[in-house]
Amino acid sequence: MSDFRGGSPTITLAGGFIDLLYSPLENRVSALNRVAALLGGRAAEELLLGENSNGAGLGKGSDIEIATQLVGRMLFEWGLGDQLMHAAHSALPAGATDKIEPLLQAAHIRAAEIIEMQRPLVIKLAEDLLSERELPSERPQELLQDNQRTRPPS
């Protein structure tokens, strides 16, 4: 699995990305949060552009590959599934897809819900990335804080 590091949001000719922080100690919630974050770009494409590109699944190290590996490790290496059996990712048991795919789909739905709730912020971040090509790592947090200050109380 890739080593996640903190980093700045970036857009390149191959697409955009935000490096995620890596945690050596995971639980089911933190792992599924990371999976949803990994699938956020794909969900944003779907919601904002109307269809997906191959960017999220483009080759080795892609968001979909890393998300799939993370769910597989969670279920079959870390004992965070419905069984305690350990299996290396290269030797997943028969039926692993039937356990991995529903968690990937649920994480994708969760990512889409978050993107939809934060649509104006996502659009602003995309506009900033298009004009600047790379943003400081603080910029997404600044946008979230600005949104919280200007949002009417519910």
N, C-alpha and C positions, 0 to 999 in steps of 0.2 A: 504494500500500500504506500502511496505517496506520503511524504513528510509535509504536513500542513504547517505553514508559517503565517505569522501576521504579515500583512503587506498592504499595498495600496490598490484600490480599484484601477483596472487598466482596460483599455480597449485597443485591440490590434486588428490587423487585417484578417486574422483568424477568428476574431470574436473577443468578447470581454470576459473578465474574470475578477474575482476577489479571492485572494488566498484566505483560507480559514485557519484559525489557530488550532494547533495540534495539542491534544491532551493525552498523555500516556495512560491515564486512568479514565476509563469510560464506564458509563452505565447505560441501560437501555434508552433512557430519555435523552441523554447527551448524544448518543450515537444516532438516534432517529432525528434529532435536531440538526445534526451535521448532514444527514442524508437529505433532509428537506432543503437545507441551504445549498447543497450541491445541485439539486434539481430546480432551484429558483430561476436560473437563467432560462432553462427550457420552458418553465411555466410562464415566465414573462414573455418569451417569444410567442407562445400560444395565445396569451391574453391580449397582448399589445399589437402583435403583427398578424394574428389570425391563423398562423401555422408555425410549425417548428422547422428549423433547419437541422442540418446534421451536426451543428456545432457542439451540442452537449454530448454527442456520442462519437466524436471524431477521433477515433484511434486510441492508441495506448495512452493512458493517463487522462482520458476524458472524464467529464463529470459523471456520466452514466457508468463508466467502468469503475471509478472510485466508489460511487454510491453502492454499486452491486457488491464490490469487494467488502465494503464496510458492513453491509447487512449480512453477507455471508460469514464474515468473521464474528459478528455479534452473535449470530445464531449457532455457528458450528465450531468456533474456536474459544469464545469467551464464556460460554455457558449462559448466555442471556436470552436464550430461546426457550422452547418447551422441552428441551432435553439437555442432559449434561454431557453427552458424548462429544468428544473433541475430534474434529477432522480438519486438516489443513485445507486451505482454499483450493489447492491444486487437486485435492481428493475429496470433493464434496460428495455426500451420500446421494444415492438415487432419490429423486423427488425434491432435491434442494430448490429447484426453480419454483416449485409449487409453494414453498415457504418464503422465498426471497421476493418473488414478483409482487405479492399482495402488499408487502411492506414498502416496496418501491412505489407502487401505485398510490398508497395512502400518503406517503411523503410528498409525492408530486401534487396530490390534491391539496395537502396542507400548504405547500409552497404557493400554489395558485391562489388559495384563500388569502394568504398574507399579502401577496402581490396585489390582489384586487382591493384589499382594505387600504393599502398604501399606494394605490395607483398614482396619485399626483406626485408623491415623492419619487417613485420609480421613474416617472417621466422626467422629472427635474434632474435626477441623477444621470439618466441617459442623455439628456440634452447637454449637461455639463461635460460628460465623457466625450460626446461627439465634438464639442468645441475645444476641449483641453487635451484630449487623447489619453491623459493619465491624471488622476486626482490624488491628493494627499490622503492617507489612510483615515484622517480625521473627518473628511468631508461627509461621508454617509451619516456619521454620528451627529455632525452639525445640522444636517438637514432634518434628522429625526427630532433633535432638540428644538429647532425652529418650528417644526410642525406642532409639537406639543405645546409650545408657548402661544401659537396663534390659533389653535383649535378651540372652538367654542365648547364650554363645559356641557357634558351630556346629562 
